[in-house]
């Protein structure tokens, strides 16, 4: 099984805490703005997690930020649509000051540990 499918399948059933879901969205926004320091392979892994969260009926991602993320990309790419890049950037600039690194690092570690990426 490839890692992208493994990530999607894992996220489809994992019992995430609310803070994990929040930081999955924040990380997706950072990746779309291309300000994340991850390589493209890891970004694709994390977008597969985000996509799985979007597909789950038990997780509500019905807010402005997640609507923007879903509109700004299609699932075939890890990059923002050029026509929405400035909006993604502005949204990210507004969100970033409220992000706590400890939560972002914990979310990334959760994913990497469960997918044997450490």
Number of C-alpha atoms within 10 A of each C-alpha: 5 6 16 18 14 16 23 20 14 17 22 20 11 10 9 15 9 10 12 18 18 17 21 22 20 20 24 24 27 21 23 25 21 17 12 14 10 12 8 13 12 15 20 21 21 25 24 24 26 23 19 19 23 18 15 13 9 8 13 12 18 9 8 10 18 18 11 15 21 18 13 20 17 12 11 7 11 21 18 22 15 11 9 16 17 13 14 25 18 11 18 21 14 11 14 14 8 8 14 10 11 8 14 18 12 14 21 15 14 14 21 16 11 14 15 9 10 8
